[in-house]
Amino acid sequence: FVCTPMSRGKATVRGVLGIDSFESVGSGRDDEDVPEEGVVEVLQQASAMLGTMMDQKVKHDSLRKLDEATNDPALTVEDVYSLGLQALQHNILFAQKLEVWQL
């Protein structure tokens, strides 16, 4: 079993990539370790790339949604405020609640 975080840097973890079995993977020799040398490092690199892309997509989607909403002439200041807080909450992973004390 191999498990590695899907992260962007050390602080932003978007999930976990895990491989639960190497039974169906062929081995060159009976005395070789499974997984073979280098496999864990490749999985870590792939996991880091996935984590980065997931983080960028969430940020892009939040900003796009906010941008699209602000083009609506019927939108109130409160609506923009609420959408802005939602965008922040989706992009600050450790936040459970956001408050603005002054505009």
Secondary structure as UniProt FT lines:
FT   STRAND          2..8
FT   TURN            9..11
FT   STRAND          12..19
FT   TURN            23..24
FT   TURN            30..31
FT   TURN            37..38
FT   HELIX           39..70
FT   TURN            73..74
FT   HELIX           77..91
FT   TURN            93..94
//
